[in-house]
Amino acid sequence: MIDYVTFGIIIDDIVFPQGTTRMGVLGGGGPQTAWGTAAALGSGETVGLVAGVGRDLDPGALVPLAAARVNLDGVRVTALPTPRAWQTVEFDGRRTQVWRVEPQTLGEQLARHWDVLPPAYREARWFHWGIHPGDAAPAIAFARDLRERGRRVSLEPFRPPPAPMSDEQIGALLEVCDVFSPNWREAAMMTGSDDERQIIARFRALGGRILALRRGEAGADVWDLPAGRGVRVPAVPTGVIDPVGAGNTFCGALIARLDDGLAEAACHATVAASYAVEQIGIPAALPDPADYARRLDTARAGCAELAIG
């Protein structure tokens, strides 16, 4: 039974701040989200990935997902090339993406709608994918469709909007998702404010439900906005090699454990993200259970309750 579904495969050619490169890295949000969900659950048996790829995709690219037992029935091979992009990473973590395939390829390979879901995926409880807040109409339509069918939706920006968004624009996004997870820069750009209280208040007033505000090395704040309460969980200490994809990993683990409560979900999310940053690309295997438990204890020890004043 598939309970969690995520979308999209992109092959990343990464340029790091020091000028070094790594070509052909499995990315696109979907694989990282699926791995994070599997890590938090201990197995990917109930996790499905939907994506279009070309015959040019190296079969070895999917080995880490198969090792995590993620279901790949939703990965369809088409006559088009696999989506590919340059990812230029700055010293402060900002990332610039430049596509290396024609635009028409993306519409087919990165499609998100009911018809691309294998039958077994259609009964899933949770669906997660990344959006561009400044051009969110397609995401809003699909998310609304899923929620009308009784499914739960988690959305995550993959870039900041070009300008602050209106109440109507932000409200339209929050209306169709159960979890919304921007990083700090994305939240500040969306709201036009870098004042934490104003950001939280704006998302709450506009109908937000669960807001997961990711802060990189500073950890994350996860809010139950209707209840006016939240938790702050620190980042798990580790060596950072590559932050690309850590946000997706965080989100996958968060929805996997949300039924266990806000604090527990936030702790699992930051633990999963700690593994994602330790190498380039997806870890080759799921975490050692003993090491995962140790990191989880660290996150729990540092987790603090928050309240909207």
ChimeraX commands (.cxc) that place a marker at each C-alpha (Angstrom):
marker #1 position 0.00,0.00,0.00 radius 0.5
marker #1 position 1.35,3.41,-0.98 radius 0.5
marker #1 position 0.72,6.13,1.63 radius 0.5
marker #1 position 3.12,8.85,0.46 radius 0.5
marker #1 position 3.67,10.17,-3.08 radius 0.5
marker #1 position 6.18,12.69,-4.34 radius 0.5
marker #1 position 7.04,14.00,-7.80 radius 0.5
marker #1 position 9.88,14.78,-10.17 radius 0.5
marker #1 position 13.33,13.64,-11.23 radius 0.5
marker #1 position 15.95,16.08,-12.47 radius 0.5
marker #1 position 19.57,15.24,-13.13 radius 0.5
marker #1 position 21.61,17.99,-11.48 radius 0.5
marker #1 position 24.99,19.22,-12.70 radius 0.5
marker #1 position 26.18,21.08,-9.60 radius 0.5
marker #1 position 28.65,23.97,-9.47 radius 0.5
marker #1 position 29.83,24.58,-5.92 radius 0.5
marker #1 position 30.98,27.96,-4.53 radius 0.5
marker #1 position 34.63,26.92,-4.66 radius 0.5
marker #1 position 34.29,26.26,-8.41 radius 0.5
marker #1 position 34.26,22.46,-8.15 radius 0.5
marker #1 position 31.56,20.52,-9.98 radius 0.5
marker #1 position 29.71,17.23,-9.71 radius 0.5
marker #1 position 27.85,16.06,-12.79 radius 0.5
marker #1 position 24.90,13.72,-13.10 radius 0.5
marker #1 position 23.51,13.88,-9.56 radius 0.5
marker #1 position 20.01,12.47,-9.00 radius 0.5
marker #1 position 17.81,15.35,-7.89 radius 0.5
marker #1 position 14.60,17.16,-8.66 radius 0.5
marker #1 position 13.02,17.08,-5.24 radius 0.5
marker #1 position 11.15,13.82,-5.69 radius 0.5
marker #1 position 14.03,11.45,-4.90 radius 0.5
marker #1 position 15.15,13.44,-1.86 radius 0.5
marker #1 position 11.60,13.67,-0.51 radius 0.5
marker #1 position 11.08,9.94,-1.02 radius 0.5
marker #1 position 14.37,9.15,0.73 radius 0.5
marker #1 position 13.50,11.41,3.67 radius 0.5
marker #1 position 10.10,9.78,4.06 radius 0.5
marker #1 position 11.69,6.33,3.93 radius 0.5
marker #1 position 14.36,7.33,6.47 radius 0.5
marker #1 position 11.76,8.54,8.96 radius 0.5
marker #1 position 9.67,5.37,8.50 radius 0.5
marker #1 position 12.58,2.96,8.39 radius 0.5
marker #1 position 11.59,1.75,4.91 radius 0.5
marker #1 position 10.28,3.15,1.63 radius 0.5
marker #1 position 7.74,0.37,1.08 radius 0.5
marker #1 position 4.82,2.79,1.40 radius 0.5
marker #1 position 6.51,5.60,-0.56 radius 0.5
marker #1 position 5.96,6.19,-4.29 radius 0.5
marker #1 position 7.76,8.43,-6.78 radius 0.5
marker #1 position 6.12,9.86,-9.92 radius 0.5
marker #1 position 8.39,11.15,-12.71 radius 0.5
marker #1 position 9.02,11.05,-16.41 radius 0.5
marker #1 position 12.52,10.09,-17.54 radius 0.5
marker #1 position 14.20,9.37,-20.84 radius 0.5
marker #1 position 16.13,6.38,-22.06 radius 0.5
marker #1 position 19.23,8.46,-21.39 radius 0.5
marker #1 position 18.85,7.98,-17.63 radius 0.5
marker #1 position 21.62,5.86,-16.15 radius 0.5
marker #1 position 19.80,2.97,-14.39 radius 0.5
marker #1 position 22.37,3.21,-11.64 radius 0.5
marker #1 position 20.98,6.62,-10.69 radius 0.5
marker #1 position 17.96,5.01,-9.06 radius 0.5
marker #1 position 19.90,2.46,-7.01 radius 0.5
marker #1 position 19.77,4.50,-3.73 radius 0.5
marker #1 position 15.98,4.66,-4.00 radius 0.5
marker #1 position 15.71,0.95,-4.70 radius 0.5
marker #1 position 17.99,0.30,-1.71 radius 0.5
marker #1 position 15.56,2.32,0.43 radius 0.5
marker #1 position 12.73,0.17,-0.99 radius 0.5
marker #1 position 10.96,3.18,-2.50 radius 0.5
marker #1 position 8.28,2.12,-4.98 radius 0.5
marker #1 position 9.28,3.22,-8.49 radius 0.5
marker #1 position 6.17,2.11,-10.40 radius 0.5
marker #1 position 5.40,5.79,-11.02 radius 0.5
marker #1 position 8.65,6.39,-12.90 radius 0.5
marker #1 position 7.70,6.22,-16.58 radius 0.5
marker #1 position 10.15,6.09,-19.49 radius 0.5
marker #1 position 9.20,8.34,-22.41 radius 0.5
marker #1 position 10.71,9.30,-25.75 radius 0.5
marker #1 position 11.84,12.64,-24.30 radius 0.5
marker #1 position 15.14,13.23,-22.48 radius 0.5
marker #1 position 15.40,13.20,-18.71 radius 0.5
marker #1 position 15.10,16.74,-17.28 radius 0.5
marker #1 position 18.58,18.12,-16.58 radius 0.5
marker #1 position 19.78,21.41,-15.09 radius 0.5
marker #1 position 22.81,23.31,-13.88 radius 0.5
marker #1 position 22.64,24.02,-10.14 radius 0.5
marker #1 position 24.95,26.85,-9.06 radius 0.5
marker #1 position 25.33,27.01,-5.28 radius 0.5
marker #1 position 26.52,30.17,-3.49 radius 0.5
marker #1 position 28.44,30.29,-0.20 radius 0.5
marker #1 position 25.28,31.40,1.65 radius 0.5
marker #1 position 23.30,28.41,0.33 radius 0.5
marker #1 position 21.42,30.25,-2.42 radius 0.5
marker #1 position 20.98,28.21,-5.55 radius 0.5
marker #1 position 20.43,29.18,-9.19 radius 0.5
marker #1 position 18.97,26.64,-11.60 radius 0.5
marker #1 position 19.45,26.78,-15.38 radius 0.5
marker #1 position 17.69,24.19,-17.51 radius 0.5
marker #1 position 19.70,22.12,-19.96 radius 0.5
marker #1 position 16.67,20.72,-21.81 radius 0.5
marker #1 position 13.98,22.33,-23.94 radius 0.5
marker #1 position 10.92,23.75,-22.11 radius 0.5
marker #1 position 8.51,21.37,-23.84 radius 0.5
marker #1 position 10.34,18.45,-22.23 radius 0.5
marker #1 position 9.51,19.69,-18.75 radius 0.5
marker #1 position 5.75,19.76,-19.19 radius 0.5
marker #1 position 5.67,16.05,-19.97 radius 0.5
marker #1 position 8.40,14.75,-17.70 radius 0.5
marker #1 position 7.49,16.82,-14.64 radius 0.5
marker #1 position 3.71,16.48,-15.04 radius 0.5
marker #1 position 1.63,16.46,-11.87 radius 0.5
marker #1 position -1.98,15.43,-12.31 radius 0.5
marker #1 position -4.28,12.55,-11.49 radius 0.5
marker #1 position -3.69,10.72,-14.77 radius 0.5
marker #1 position 0.06,10.20,-14.19 radius 0.5
marker #1 position -0.60,8.38,-10.92 radius 0.5
marker #1 position -0.45,4.57,-11.04 radius 0.5
marker #1 position -3.67,3.08,-9.60 radius 0.5
marker #1 position -1.91,2.04,-6.38 radius 0.5
marker #1 position -0.75,5.61,-5.80 radius 0.5
marker #1 position -4.23,7.11,-5.99 radius 0.5
marker #1 position -5.17,5.90,-2.52 radius 0.5
marker #1 position -2.14,7.52,-0.87 radius 0.5
marker #1 position -2.79,9.76,2.12 radius 0.5
marker #1 position -0.03,12.34,1.48 radius 0.5
marker #1 position 1.27,14.07,-1.64 radius 0.5
marker #1 position 4.28,16.40,-1.62 radius 0.5
marker #1 position 5.99,18.45,-4.33 radius 0.5
marker #1 position 7.86,21.70,-4.94 radius 0.5
marker #1 position 6.32,24.85,-6.36 radius 0.5
marker #1 position 7.33,28.25,-7.69 radius 0.5
marker #1 position 5.30,30.67,-5.51 radius 0.5
marker #1 position 5.25,33.30,-8.25 radius 0.5
marker #1 position 3.66,30.89,-10.76 radius 0.5
marker #1 position 1.62,28.52,-8.65 radius 0.5
marker #1 position -1.64,28.17,-10.62 radius 0.5
marker #1 position -0.99,24.59,-11.86 radius 0.5
marker #1 position 0.07,23.46,-8.38 radius 0.5
marker #1 position -2.99,25.05,-6.82 radius 0.5
marker #1 position -5.32,23.29,-9.27 radius 0.5
marker #1 position -3.84,19.84,-8.64 radius 0.5
marker #1 position -3.62,20.37,-4.88 radius 0.5
marker #1 position -7.27,21.42,-4.77 radius 0.5
marker #1 position -8.21,18.31,-6.75 radius 0.5
marker #1 position -6.34,16.08,-4.30 radius 0.5
marker #1 position -7.86,17.70,-1.21 radius 0.5
marker #1 position -11.34,17.40,-2.70 radius 0.5
marker #1 position -10.61,13.67,-2.97 radius 0.5
marker #1 position -9.75,13.57,0.72 radius 0.5
marker #1 position -5.96,13.53,0.33 radius 0.5
marker #1 position -3.44,15.59,2.29 radius 0.5
marker #1 position -1.05,17.93,0.50 radius 0.5
marker #1 position 2.39,19.27,1.41 radius 0.5
marker #1 position 3.92,22.06,-0.70 radius 0.5
marker #1 position 7.44,23.43,-0.65 radius 0.5
marker #1 position 8.78,26.41,-2.64 radius 0.5
marker #1 position 11.84,25.62,-4.73 radius 0.5
marker #1 position 12.71,29.30,-5.19 radius 0.5
marker #1 position 11.60,32.66,-3.77 radius 0.5
marker #1 position 9.03,34.70,-5.70 radius 0.5
marker #1 position 10.40,37.63,-7.76 radius 0.5
marker #1 position 8.47,40.11,-5.56 radius 0.5
marker #1 position 6.42,40.05,-2.35 radius 0.5
marker #1 position 3.09,38.30,-2.80 radius 0.5
marker #1 position -0.35,39.69,-2.13 radius 0.5
marker #1 position -2.69,38.33,0.53 radius 0.5
marker #1 position -4.77,36.80,-2.24 radius 0.5
marker #1 position -1.77,34.97,-3.74 radius 0.5
marker #1 position -0.50,33.61,-0.43 radius 0.5
marker #1 position -4.00,32.69,0.72 radius 0.5
marker #1 position -4.66,30.74,-2.47 radius 0.5
marker #1 position -1.59,28.60,-1.79 radius 0.5
marker #1 position -2.33,28.02,1.88 radius 0.5
marker #1 position -5.94,27.11,1.17 radius 0.5
marker #1 position -4.98,23.98,-0.78 radius 0.5
marker #1 position -2.25,22.48,1.41 radius 0.5
marker #1 position -2.04,20.95,4.86 radius 0.5
marker #1 position 1.69,21.65,5.19 radius 0.5
marker #1 position 3.59,24.58,3.72 radius 0.5
marker #1 position 7.38,24.57,4.11 radius 0.5
marker #1 position 9.42,27.55,2.88 radius 0.5
marker #1 position 12.96,28.26,3.96 radius 0.5
marker #1 position 13.62,31.56,5.72 radius 0.5
marker #1 position 14.56,33.48,2.56 radius 0.5
marker #1 position 11.52,32.22,0.67 radius 0.5
marker #1 position 9.18,33.15,3.54 radius 0.5
marker #1 position 10.73,36.61,3.83 radius 0.5
marker #1 position 10.45,37.22,0.09 radius 0.5
marker #1 position 6.86,35.98,-0.03 radius 0.5
marker #1 position 5.74,38.26,2.77 radius 0.5
marker #1 position 8.05,41.21,2.13 radius 0.5
marker #1 position 9.22,41.09,5.76 radius 0.5
marker #1 position 12.18,39.70,7.69 radius 0.5
marker #1 position 10.39,40.05,11.02 radius 0.5
marker #1 position 9.59,36.57,12.30 radius 0.5
marker #1 position 6.47,37.59,14.21 radius 0.5
marker #1 position 5.05,39.37,11.19 radius 0.5
marker #1 position 5.76,36.40,8.92 radius 0.5
marker #1 position 4.08,33.93,11.29 radius 0.5
marker #1 position 1.12,36.25,11.83 radius 0.5
marker #1 position 0.64,36.74,8.08 radius 0.5
marker #1 position 0.63,33.04,7.28 radius 0.5
marker #1 position -1.74,32.41,10.18 radius 0.5
marker #1 position -4.16,35.16,9.19 radius 0.5
marker #1 position -4.25,33.88,5.61 radius 0.5
marker #1 position -5.35,30.39,6.58 radius 0.5
marker #1 position -2.12,28.46,7.05 radius 0.5
marker #1 position -2.33,25.11,8.80 radius 0.5
marker #1 position 1.09,23.52,9.42 radius 0.5
marker #1 position 3.95,25.91,8.63 radius 0.5
marker #1 position 7.45,24.44,8.61 radius 0.5
marker #1 position 9.93,27.31,8.45 radius 0.5
marker #1 position 13.35,25.89,7.59 radius 0.5
marker #1 position 16.43,27.82,8.78 radius 0.5
marker #1 position 19.36,25.74,7.55 radius 0.5
marker #1 position 22.11,25.54,10.18 radius 0.5
marker #1 position 19.76,27.19,12.69 radius 0.5
marker #1 position 17.29,24.30,12.50 radius 0.5
marker #1 position 13.58,24.77,11.88 radius 0.5
marker #1 position 10.37,26.06,13.42 radius 0.5
marker #1 position 7.24,23.99,12.84 radius 0.5
marker #1 position 3.92,25.66,13.67 radius 0.5
marker #1 position 0.36,24.50,14.11 radius 0.5
marker #1 position -0.97,27.89,13.11 radius 0.5
marker #1 position -4.67,27.42,14.01 radius 0.5
marker #1 position -3.65,26.25,17.49 radius 0.5
marker #1 position -1.13,29.09,17.86 radius 0.5
marker #1 position 1.65,26.76,19.01 radius 0.5
marker #1 position 4.81,25.35,17.55 radius 0.5
marker #1 position 8.24,23.85,18.18 radius 0.5
marker #1 position 11.79,24.92,17.44 radius 0.5
marker #1 position 14.18,22.09,16.70 radius 0.5
marker #1 position 17.92,22.63,16.23 radius 0.5
marker #1 position 19.91,21.28,13.32 radius 0.5
marker #1 position 21.64,18.02,14.20 radius 0.5
marker #1 position 25.42,18.67,14.30 radius 0.5
marker #1 position 27.12,17.10,11.30 radius 0.5
marker #1 position 29.58,17.88,8.53 radius 0.5
marker #1 position 27.92,19.73,5.66 radius 0.5
marker #1 position 29.11,18.69,2.20 radius 0.5
marker #1 position 26.15,19.68,0.02 radius 0.5
marker #1 position 22.89,21.32,1.18 radius 0.5
marker #1 position 21.05,20.74,-2.12 radius 0.5
marker #1 position 17.98,18.60,-1.45 radius 0.5
marker #1 position 18.04,18.84,2.34 radius 0.5
marker #1 position 14.78,20.80,2.36 radius 0.5
marker #1 position 13.02,18.09,0.35 radius 0.5
marker #1 position 14.39,15.43,2.69 radius 0.5
marker #1 position 13.13,17.43,5.69 radius 0.5
marker #1 position 9.64,17.69,4.20 radius 0.5
marker #1 position 9.42,13.99,3.39 radius 0.5
marker #1 position 10.32,13.01,6.93 radius 0.5
marker #1 position 7.97,15.63,8.40 radius 0.5
marker #1 position 4.85,14.30,6.69 radius 0.5
marker #1 position 5.90,10.73,7.45 radius 0.5
marker #1 position 5.78,11.41,11.19 radius 0.5
marker #1 position 3.16,14.13,11.51 radius 0.5
marker #1 position 0.61,11.71,12.96 radius 0.5
marker #1 position 3.00,11.29,15.91 radius 0.5
marker #1 position 2.71,14.96,16.83 radius 0.5
marker #1 position 4.33,18.22,15.83 radius 0.5
marker #1 position 7.48,17.87,17.96 radius 0.5
marker #1 position 8.19,14.28,16.97 radius 0.5
marker #1 position 7.68,15.06,13.29 radius 0.5
marker #1 position 9.99,18.09,13.48 radius 0.5
marker #1 position 12.70,16.02,15.18 radius 0.5
marker #1 position 12.54,13.26,12.56 radius 0.5
marker #1 position 12.62,15.89,9.81 radius 0.5
marker #1 position 15.80,17.54,11.06 radius 0.5
marker #1 position 17.46,14.15,11.58 radius 0.5
marker #1 position 16.68,13.04,8.02 radius 0.5
marker #1 position 18.01,16.35,6.70 radius 0.5
marker #1 position 21.26,15.83,8.63 radius 0.5
marker #1 position 21.99,12.75,6.51 radius 0.5
marker #1 position 21.11,14.56,3.28 radius 0.5
marker #1 position 23.81,17.23,3.74 radius 0.5
marker #1 position 26.64,14.79,4.50 radius 0.5
marker #1 position 27.33,13.88,0.87 radius 0.5
marker #1 position 26.52,14.97,-2.66 radius 0.5
marker #1 position 23.22,13.47,-3.75 radius 0.5
marker #1 position 21.10,10.87,-2.00 radius 0.5
marker #1 position 22.69,8.60,0.63 radius 0.5
marker #1 position 23.43,5.15,-0.74 radius 0.5
marker #1 position 21.43,3.45,2.01 radius 0.5
marker #1 position 18.98,4.24,4.77 radius 0.5
marker #1 position 20.54,5.28,8.09 radius 0.5
marker #1 position 21.89,2.76,10.55 radius 0.5
marker #1 position 19.06,2.45,13.12 radius 0.5
marker #1 position 21.35,2.98,16.10 radius 0.5
marker #1 position 22.88,6.12,14.61 radius 0.5
marker #1 position 19.45,7.42,13.61 radius 0.5
marker #1 position 18.21,6.88,17.17 radius 0.5
marker #1 position 21.22,8.75,18.56 radius 0.5
marker #1 position 20.59,11.74,16.31 radius 0.5
marker #1 position 16.89,11.63,17.14 radius 0.5
marker #1 position 17.71,11.81,20.85 radius 0.5
marker #1 position 19.86,14.88,20.14 radius 0.5
marker #1 position 17.02,16.57,18.27 radius 0.5
marker #1 position 14.50,15.74,20.97 radius 0.5
marker #1 position 16.80,17.12,23.66 radius 0.5
marker #1 position 17.04,20.44,21.86 radius 0.5
marker #1 position 13.39,20.73,20.85 radius 0.5
marker #1 position 11.58,23.67,22.47 radius 0.5
marker #1 position 7.94,24.68,22.53 radius 0.5
marker #1 position 6.82,27.92,20.91 radius 0.5
marker #1 position 3.65,29.96,21.22 radius 0.5
marker #1 position 2.21,32.87,19.29 radius 0.5
marker #1 position 2.20,35.80,21.68 radius 0.5
marker link #1:1,2 radius 0.2
marker link #1:2,3 radius 0.2
marker link #1:3,4 radius 0.2
marker link #1:4,5 radius 0.2
marker link #1:5,6 radius 0.2
marker link #1:6,7 radius 0.2
marker link #1:7,8 radius 0.2
marker link #1:8,9 radius 0.2
marker link #1:9,10 radius 0.2
marker link #1:10,11 radius 0.2
marker link #1:11,12 radius 0.2
marker link #1:12,13 radius 0.2
marker link #1:13,14 radius 0.2
marker link #1:14,15 radius 0.2
marker link #1:15,16 radius 0.2
marker link #1:16,17 radius 0.2
marker link #1:17,18 radius 0.2
marker link #1:18,19 radius 0.2
marker link #1:19,20 radius 0.2
marker link #1:20,21 radius 0.2
marker link #1:21,22 radius 0.2
marker link #1:22,23 radius 0.2
marker link #1:23,24 radius 0.2
marker link #1:24,25 radius 0.2
marker link #1:25,26 radius 0.2
marker link #1:26,27 radius 0.2
marker link #1:27,28 radius 0.2
marker link #1:28,29 radius 0.2
marker link #1:29,30 radius 0.2
marker link #1:30,31 radius 0.2
marker link #1:31,32 radius 0.2
marker link #1:32,33 radius 0.2
marker link #1:33,34 radius 0.2
marker link #1:34,35 radius 0.2
marker link #1:35,36 radius 0.2
marker link #1:36,37 radius 0.2
marker link #1:37,38 radius 0.2
marker link #1:38,39 radius 0.2
marker link #1:39,40 radius 0.2
marker link #1:40,41 radius 0.2
marker link #1:41,42 radius 0.2
marker link #1:42,43 radius 0.2
marker link #1:43,44 radius 0.2
marker link #1:44,45 radius 0.2
marker link #1:45,46 radius 0.2
marker link #1:46,47 radius 0.2
marker link #1:47,48 radius 0.2
marker link #1:48,49 radius 0.2
marker link #1:49,50 radius 0.2
marker link #1:50,51 radius 0.2
marker link #1:51,52 radius 0.2
marker link #1:52,53 radius 0.2
marker link #1:53,54 radius 0.2
marker link #1:54,55 radius 0.2
marker link #1:55,56 radius 0.2
marker link #1:56,57 radius 0.2
marker link #1:57,58 radius 0.2
marker link #1:58,59 radius 0.2
marker link #1:59,60 radius 0.2
marker link #1:60,61 radius 0.2
marker link #1:61,62 radius 0.2
marker link #1:62,63 radius 0.2
marker link #1:63,64 radius 0.2
marker link #1:64,65 radius 0.2
marker link #1:65,66 radius 0.2
marker link #1:66,67 radius 0.2
marker link #1:67,68 radius 0.2
marker link #1:68,69 radius 0.2
marker link #1:69,70 radius 0.2
marker link #1:70,71 radius 0.2
marker link #1:71,72 radius 0.2
marker link #1:72,73 radius 0.2
marker link #1:73,74 radius 0.2
marker link #1:74,75 radius 0.2
marker link #1:75,76 radius 0.2
marker link #1:76,77 radius 0.2
marker link #1:77,78 radius 0.2
marker link #1:78,79 radius 0.2
marker link #1:79,80 radius 0.2
marker link #1:80,81 radius 0.2
marker link #1:81,82 radius 0.2
marker link #1:82,83 radius 0.2
marker link #1:83,84 radius 0.2
marker link #1:84,85 radius 0.2
marker link #1:85,86 radius 0.2
marker link #1:86,87 radius 0.2
marker link #1:87,88 radius 0.2
marker link #1:88,89 radius 0.2
marker link #1:89,90 radius 0.2
marker link #1:90,91 radius 0.2
marker link #1:91,92 radius 0.2
marker link #1:92,93 radius 0.2
marker link #1:93,94 radius 0.2
marker link #1:94,95 radius 0.2
marker link #1:95,96 radius 0.2
marker link #1:96,97 radius 0.2
marker link #1:97,98 radius 0.2
marker link #1:98,99 radius 0.2
marker link #1:99,100 radius 0.2
marker link #1:100,101 radius 0.2
marker link #1:101,102 radius 0.2
marker link #1:102,103 radius 0.2
marker link #1:103,104 radius 0.2
marker link #1:104,105 radius 0.2
marker link #1:105,106 radius 0.2
marker link #1:106,107 radius 0.2
marker link #1:107,108 radius 0.2
marker link #1:108,109 radius 0.2
marker link #1:109,110 radius 0.2
marker link #1:110,111 radius 0.2
marker link #1:111,112 radius 0.2
marker link #1:112,113 radius 0.2
marker link #1:113,114 radius 0.2
marker link #1:114,115 radius 0.2
marker link #1:115,116 radius 0.2
marker link #1:116,117 radius 0.2
marker link #1:117,118 radius 0.2
marker link #1:118,119 radius 0.2
marker link #1:119,120 radius 0.2
marker link #1:120,121 radius 0.2
marker link #1:121,122 radius 0.2
marker link #1:122,123 radius 0.2
marker link #1:123,124 radius 0.2
marker link #1:124,125 radius 0.2
marker link #1:125,126 radius 0.2
marker link #1:126,127 radius 0.2
marker link #1:127,128 radius 0.2
marker link #1:128,129 radius 0.2
marker link #1:129,130 radius 0.2
marker link #1:130,131 radius 0.2
marker link #1:131,132 radius 0.2
marker link #1:132,133 radius 0.2
marker link #1:133,134 radius 0.2
marker link #1:134,135 radius 0.2
marker link #1:135,136 radius 0.2
marker link #1:136,137 radius 0.2
marker link #1:137,138 radius 0.2
marker link #1:138,139 radius 0.2
marker link #1:139,140 radius 0.2
marker link #1:140,141 radius 0.2
marker link #1:141,142 radius 0.2
marker link #1:142,143 radius 0.2
marker link #1:143,144 radius 0.2
marker link #1:144,145 radius 0.2
marker link #1:145,146 radius 0.2
marker link #1:146,147 radius 0.2
marker link #1:147,148 radius 0.2
marker link #1:148,149 radius 0.2
marker link #1:149,150 radius 0.2
marker link #1:150,151 radius 0.2
marker link #1:151,152 radius 0.2
marker link #1:152,153 radius 0.2
marker link #1:153,154 radius 0.2
marker link #1:154,155 radius 0.2
marker link #1:155,156 radius 0.2
marker link #1:156,157 radius 0.2
marker link #1:157,158 radius 0.2
marker link #1:158,159 radius 0.2
marker link #1:159,160 radius 0.2
marker link #1:160,161 radius 0.2
marker link #1:161,162 radius 0.2
marker link #1:162,163 radius 0.2
marker link #1:163,164 radius 0.2
marker link #1:164,165 radius 0.2
marker link #1:165,166 radius 0.2
marker link #1:166,167 radius 0.2
marker link #1:167,168 radius 0.2
marker link #1:168,169 radius 0.2
marker link #1:169,170 radius 0.2
marker link #1:170,171 radius 0.2
marker link #1:171,172 radius 0.2
marker link #1:172,173 radius 0.2
marker link #1:173,174 radius 0.2
marker link #1:174,175 radius 0.2
marker link #1:175,176 radius 0.2
marker link #1:176,177 radius 0.2
marker link #1:177,178 radius 0.2
marker link #1:178,179 radius 0.2
marker link #1:179,180 radius 0.2
marker link #1:180,181 radius 0.2
marker link #1:181,182 radius 0.2
marker link #1:182,183 radius 0.2
marker link #1:183,184 radius 0.2
marker link #1:184,185 radius 0.2
marker link #1:185,186 radius 0.2
marker link #1:186,187 radius 0.2
marker link #1:187,188 radius 0.2
marker link #1:188,189 radius 0.2
marker link #1:189,190 radius 0.2
marker link #1:190,191 radius 0.2
marker link #1:191,192 radius 0.2
marker link #1:192,193 radius 0.2
marker link #1:193,194 radius 0.2
marker link #1:194,195 radius 0.2
marker link #1:195,196 radius 0.2
marker link #1:196,197 radius 0.2
marker link #1:197,198 radius 0.2
marker link #1:198,199 radius 0.2
marker link #1:199,200 radius 0.2
marker link #1:200,201 radius 0.2
marker link #1:201,202 radius 0.2
marker link #1:202,203 radius 0.2
marker link #1:203,204 radius 0.2
marker link #1:204,205 radius 0.2
marker link #1:205,206 radius 0.2
marker link #1:206,207 radius 0.2
marker link #1:207,208 radius 0.2
marker link #1:208,209 radius 0.2
marker link #1:209,210 radius 0.2
marker link #1:210,211 radius 0.2
marker link #1:211,212 radius 0.2
marker link #1:212,213 radius 0.2
marker link #1:213,214 radius 0.2
marker link #1:214,215 radius 0.2
marker link #1:215,216 radius 0.2
marker link #1:216,217 radius 0.2
marker link #1:217,218 radius 0.2
marker link #1:218,219 radius 0.2
marker link #1:219,220 radius 0.2
marker link #1:220,221 radius 0.2
marker link #1:221,222 radius 0.2
marker link #1:222,223 radius 0.2
marker link #1:223,224 radius 0.2
marker link #1:224,225 radius 0.2
marker link #1:225,226 radius 0.2
marker link #1:226,227 radius 0.2
marker link #1:227,228 radius 0.2
marker link #1:228,229 radius 0.2
marker link #1:229,230 radius 0.2
marker link #1:230,231 radius 0.2
marker link #1:231,232 radius 0.2
marker link #1:232,233 radius 0.2
marker link #1:233,234 radius 0.2
marker link #1:234,235 radius 0.2
marker link #1:235,236 radius 0.2
marker link #1:236,237 radius 0.2
marker link #1:237,238 radius 0.2
marker link #1:238,239 radius 0.2
marker link #1:239,240 radius 0.2
marker link #1:240,241 radius 0.2
marker link #1:241,242 radius 0.2
marker link #1:242,243 radius 0.2
marker link #1:243,244 radius 0.2
marker link #1:244,245 radius 0.2
marker link #1:245,246 radius 0.2
marker link #1:246,247 radius 0.2
marker link #1:247,248 radius 0.2
marker link #1:248,249 radius 0.2
marker link #1:249,250 radius 0.2
marker link #1:250,251 radius 0.2
marker link #1:251,252 radius 0.2
marker link #1:252,253 radius 0.2
marker link #1:253,254 radius 0.2
marker link #1:254,255 radius 0.2
marker link #1:255,256 radius 0.2
marker link #1:256,257 radius 0.2
marker link #1:257,258 radius 0.2
marker link #1:258,259 radius 0.2
marker link #1:259,260 radius 0.2
marker link #1:260,261 radius 0.2
marker link #1:261,262 radius 0.2
marker link #1:262,263 radius 0.2
marker link #1:263,264 radius 0.2
marker link #1:264,265 radius 0.2
marker link #1:265,266 radius 0.2
marker link #1:266,267 radius 0.2
marker link #1:267,268 radius 0.2
marker link #1:268,269 radius 0.2
marker link #1:269,270 radius 0.2
marker link #1:270,271 radius 0.2
marker link #1:271,272 radius 0.2
marker link #1:272,273 radius 0.2
marker link #1:273,274 radius 0.2
marker link #1:274,275 radius 0.2
marker link #1:275,276 radius 0.2
marker link #1:276,277 radius 0.2
marker link #1:277,278 radius 0.2
marker link #1:278,279 radius 0.2
marker link #1:279,280 radius 0.2
marker link #1:280,281 radius 0.2
marker link #1:281,282 radius 0.2
marker link #1:282,283 radius 0.2
marker link #1:283,284 radius 0.2
marker link #1:284,285 radius 0.2
marker link #1:285,286 radius 0.2
marker link #1:286,287 radius 0.2
marker link #1:287,288 radius 0.2
marker link #1:288,289 radius 0.2
marker link #1:289,290 radius 0.2
marker link #1:290,291 radius 0.2
marker link #1:291,292 radius 0.2
marker link #1:292,293 radius 0.2
marker link #1:293,294 radius 0.2
marker link #1:294,295 radius 0.2
marker link #1:295,296 radius 0.2
marker link #1:296,297 radius 0.2
marker link #1:297,298 radius 0.2
marker link #1:298,299 radius 0.2
marker link #1:299,300 radius 0.2
marker link #1:300,301 radius 0.2
marker link #1:301,302 radius 0.2
marker link #1:302,303 radius 0.2
marker link #1:303,304 radius 0.2
marker link #1:304,305 radius 0.2
marker link #1:305,306 radius 0.2
marker link #1:306,307 radius 0.2
marker link #1:307,308 radius 0.2
marker link #1:308,309 radius 0.2
view
